[in-house]
Amino acid sequence: MFEEAQYFAPVATQDDGSVVVELASGHPGFADTVYRNRRNAIAALALGHKPGEPIPHAEYTDEEHHVWALVTQELAVKHGKYAVREFIDAAARLRLPTERIPQLQEVSDLLKPITGFGYLPAAGLVPLREFYGVLADGLFHSTQYIRHHSVPFYTPEPDIVHEVIGHANTLASPRFAELYRLAGRAARRVETDEALEFVSKVFWFTLEFGVMREDGESKAYGAGILSSSGEIEEFRGMDIRPLELTAMGTTHYDITKYQEVLFEAESFDHLEDVVGTFWDTCDDDSIARLAASR
């Protein structure tokens, strides 16, 4: 089952109250004590946050700001070539800082007057139903840490680059923001785990890794593609199939590598007609019928 936060490093609170992010031995920051301490401190900020309060301020280092600037510059060029116009226009509307990591509260304050969306800090794993459900309220769970400086164009888990450059820019589009809300309402409406998994897979193959036909070319609109400087160069060479609900809701994928199967909408209207209508009307029974029709 896909879960946006499922592949985060586990976060544990010790007996003395300290917070520890458990990085795998293959993680780029595993042997870096300074980085690990930073991850622990940033996770503790999220765990201490209470709903309704301002998002805790994360004090980023010059090195971390430098990583953000490098990735932002790299992605901006590639967005101009590979991103759908709706995303490019939304990014221009949001105007994220390019030389420093923005605070999540700052991103929320920029988004609110545009589409009403705001952010919630996440230390690590967010339960599937909660992660998707709050989208209905115009809220998006996000980490605050950034990838290790040794590999600025790679991260084994979603960091603030993915959550903000990928998702916040998308959420600055009223049309995309409405699709996020519809996905959240669908997640709250369905009751079975199987139906929730189907809803989440459709989200994965659209708002995370969706592509769309535009000006005779395949363009990306999924936040997962648009926040990856490597994957955005490779997606046109993947197995791109027509947008189809049953296929998206039942196709297996591997989150640890570039997506080999993608689904392409014919236009933004097509995406809204197929996926938006599905999320707006689906329930356990209708999803069970779709899954059985494969």
C-alpha positions in Angstrom: 0.0 0.0 0.0 1.3 3.4 -0.9 1.7 5.9 1.9 3.4 9.3 1.3 5.2 8.9 4.6 5.6 5.2 4.6 9.3 5.2 3.5 10.4 7.8 6.0 13.1 6.7 8.5 11.4 5.5 11.7 11.2 8.1 14.5 11.4 7.0 18.1 11.0 8.9 21.4 13.5 7.5 24.0 12.8 7.1 27.7 14.5 10.4 28.5 12.3 12.2 26.0 14.9 12.6 23.3 13.8 12.0 19.7 15.9 9.7 17.4 15.5 9.3 13.6 16.6 5.8 12.8 18.5 6.0 9.5 19.4 2.9 7.6 23.0 2.0 7.2 22.8 2.8 3.4 21.4 6.3 4.0 23.8 9.1 2.8 23.7 10.6 6.3 24.1 7.5 8.3 27.8 8.1 9.3 27.4 11.8 9.7 26.8 12.6 13.3 26.1 16.3 12.7 23.4 15.4 10.1 21.9 12.8 12.4 21.6 15.3 15.2 20.0 17.7 12.9 17.4 15.2 11.8 16.7 14.3 15.4 16.2 18.0 16.3 14.0 18.7 13.3 11.8 15.7 14.0 11.4 16.8 17.6 10.0 20.1 16.4 7.2 18.3 14.5 6.4 16.0 17.4 6.1 19.1 19.7 3.7 20.9 17.4 0.0 21.2 18.4 -2.8 21.7 15.9 -3.7 25.4 15.5 -0.3 26.6 16.6 2.2 28.2 14.2 4.6 25.6 12.7 7.8 25.5 14.6 10.7 27.4 13.1 13.6 25.2 11.9 17.0 26.8 12.1 18.8 25.7 8.9 22.5 25.8 8.3 24.3 27.6 5.5 25.1 24.1 4.1 21.5 23.2 4.1 20.5 26.4 2.4 23.1 25.7 -0.2 21.6 22.3 -1.0 18.2 24.0 -1.5 19.7 26.6 -3.8 21.5 24.0 -5.9 18.4 21.9 -6.4 16.1 24.8 -7.0 18.3 26.2 -9.7 18.6 22.7 -11.4 14.9 22.0 -11.2 13.8 25.4 -12.5 15.5 24.8 -15.8 14.0 21.4 -16.1 10.5 22.6 -15.2 10.7 25.0 -18.1 11.2 22.0 -20.5 9.2 19.2 -18.9 6.5 20.6 -16.6 2.9 21.3 -17.6 1.9 25.0 -17.9 -0.5 24.8 -15.0 2.5 23.9 -12.7 4.8 26.6 -14.2 2.1 29.3 -13.8 1.4 28.1 -10.2 5.1 28.2 -9.3 5.3 31.8 -10.6 2.3 32.7 -8.5 3.8 31.2 -5.3 7.3 32.6 -5.8 9.2 30.3 -3.4 12.6 31.6 -2.2 15.4 30.2 -4.4 18.5 30.9 -2.2 17.2 29.6 1.1 14.9 26.9 2.5 11.5 28.4 3.3 9.9 27.7 6.7 6.7 25.6 6.4 4.8 28.4 8.1 6.1 30.8 5.4 4.9 28.4 2.7 1.5 28.1 4.3 1.2 31.9 4.5 2.0 32.1 0.8 -0.5 29.4 -0.2 -3.4 30.5 2.0 -4.5 33.5 -0.1 -4.1 31.5 -3.3 -5.8 28.2 -2.7 -6.5 28.1 1.1 -4.0 25.2 1.6 -1.6 25.1 4.5 1.1 22.7 5.9 1.3 20.5 8.9 4.8 19.4 10.2 5.5 15.6 10.1 8.3 14.0 12.1 8.0 10.7 10.2 5.3 8.1 9.5 1.8 9.6 9.1 -1.0 7.1 9.2 -2.5 6.6 5.7 -6.0 7.7 6.4 -4.8 10.7 8.3 -2.3 11.8 5.7 -4.9 11.7 2.9 -7.9 12.7 5.1 -6.5 16.1 6.0 -6.2 17.0 2.3 -10.0 17.5 2.5 -9.4 20.3 5.0 -6.8 22.0 2.8 -3.8 20.7 4.9 -0.7 18.8 3.8 1.7 16.9 6.0 5.3 17.7 5.3 8.8 17.1 6.7 11.1 20.0 7.5 14.5 18.3 7.0 16.6 18.4 3.8 18.6 15.7 2.1 22.3 15.1 2.9 24.7 17.6 1.3 26.9 14.9 -0.2 24.2 14.0 -2.7 22.2 17.2 -3.3 20.3 15.7 -6.2 19.2 12.5 -4.5 17.2 11.5 -1.5 16.1 8.1 -0.3 13.0 9.6 1.3 10.7 12.6 0.8 12.4 15.7 2.1 11.4 19.4 2.1 12.5 19.7 -1.5 9.9 17.1 -2.5 7.2 18.4 -0.2 7.6 22.0 -1.1 9.1 22.3 -4.6 6.9 19.4 -5.8 3.7 19.8 -3.8 3.5 23.4 -2.7 4.0 24.7 -6.2 1.3 22.3 -7.4 -1.0 23.4 -4.5 -0.7 27.0 -5.7 -2.9 25.9 -8.7 -6.6 26.1 -7.8 -7.4 23.3 -10.2 -4.7 21.0 -8.7 -5.6 22.0 -5.2 -9.2 20.9 -5.8 -8.0 17.5 -6.9 -6.0 17.2 -3.6 -9.2 18.0 -1.7 -11.2 15.5 -3.6 -8.6 12.8 -2.9 -8.9 13.7 0.8 -12.7 13.5 0.8 -12.5 10.1 -0.9 -10.0 8.8 1.7 -12.5 9.9 4.4 -15.5 8.4 2.7 -14.2 4.9 2.0 -14.1 2.4 4.9 -12.1 -0.6 3.9 -8.4 -0.8 3.7 -8.7 -2.2 0.1 -10.7 0.9 -1.0 -8.2 3.2 0.7 -5.3 1.5 -1.0 -7.1 2.0 -4.4 -7.6 5.7 -3.7 -4.0 6.1 -2.7 -2.7 4.3 -5.8 -4.7 6.6 -8.0 -3.1 9.5 -6.1 0.3 8.0 -6.7 -0.1 7.6 -10.5 -1.5 11.1 -10.8 -0.6 13.8 -8.3 2.7 12.0 -7.5 3.7 10.6 -10.8 1.2 11.8 -13.4 2.0 13.0 -16.9 -0.2 14.8 -19.4 -0.3 15.4 -23.1 0.4 19.1 -23.9 1.5 20.7 -27.2 2.0 17.2 -28.6 4.5 16.2 -25.9 4.3 14.3 -22.6 4.7 16.8 -19.8 4.9 16.1 -16.1 2.6 17.3 -13.4 3.2 14.8 -10.6 5.1 16.2 -7.7 7.4 13.1 -7.5 8.7 13.7 -11.0 8.8 17.5 -10.7 11.0 17.3 -7.5 13.5 14.8 -8.9 16.2 16.2 -11.2 17.0 12.7 -12.4 13.5 11.3 -12.9 12.3 14.4 -14.7 14.9 13.6 -17.4 13.9 10.0 -17.7 10.1 9.9 -17.5 9.4 10.2 -21.3 11.3 6.9 -21.8 9.0 4.9 -19.5 6.0 2.8 -20.3 3.4 5.5 -20.6 -0.1 4.2 -20.7 -3.5 5.9 -21.2 -5.2 7.2 -18.0 -7.4 4.4 -16.7 -8.8 4.0 -13.2 -8.7 0.3 -12.8 -5.1 0.0 -14.1 -3.9 2.8 -11.8 -5.7 1.5 -8.8 -4.3 -2.1 -9.2 -0.9 -1.6 -10.7 2.1 -2.5 -8.5 5.0 -0.1 -8.2 8.4 0.1 -6.5 9.0 3.3 -4.5 12.7 2.8 -4.3 13.5 3.4 -8.0 12.3 5.4 -11.0 8.7 4.6 -11.9 8.6 2.3 -15.0 4.9 2.6 -15.6 3.2 6.0 -15.9 -0.3 7.0 -16.9 -1.0 10.0 -19.2 -4.0 12.3 -19.2 -5.0 13.7 -22.6 -5.5 17.1 -21.1 -6.2 18.8 -17.7 -10.0 18.5 -18.5 -9.5 14.8 -19.0 -7.7 14.5 -15.7 -10.5 16.3 -13.9 -13.2 14.3 -15.7 -11.7 10.9 -14.9 -9.8 11.2 -11.7 -11.6 14.2 -10.1 -15.0 12.5 -10.8 -13.7 9.2 -9.3 -12.6 10.8 -6.1 -15.7 12.9 -5.9 -18.1 9.9 -6.2 -16.3 6.7 -5.2 -17.2 4.5 -2.3 -16.3 1.0 -1.2 -18.7 -0.7 -3.5 -17.8 1.2 -6.6 -14.1 0.7 -6.0 -14.7 -3.1 -5.4 -16.4 -3.2 -8.8 -13.5 -1.4 -10.5 -10.9 -3.7 -8.9 -12.9 -6.8 -9.9 -13.1 -5.6 -13.5 -9.3 -5.9 -14.1 
